[in-house]
Amino acid sequence: MSNITHTITTNLWFDTQAEEAAEFYTSVFKDSKMDRISRYGKVGQEIHGKPDS
């Protein structure tokens, strides 16, 4: 019988503390990693009422 490896790709969306949450999840799940972080541009921050970071 052959071994089958499964990969799960998850995308998380948080209004606040997103990076902290992602760091927590990667510490909990073995062999997990953060591949990419996207942030609002200036226009997106204004539209969504988020302060500059």
Secondary structure, DSSP 8 states (H G I E B T S, - for coil): --------------SSSHHHHHHHHHHHSTT----------HHHHHHHT----
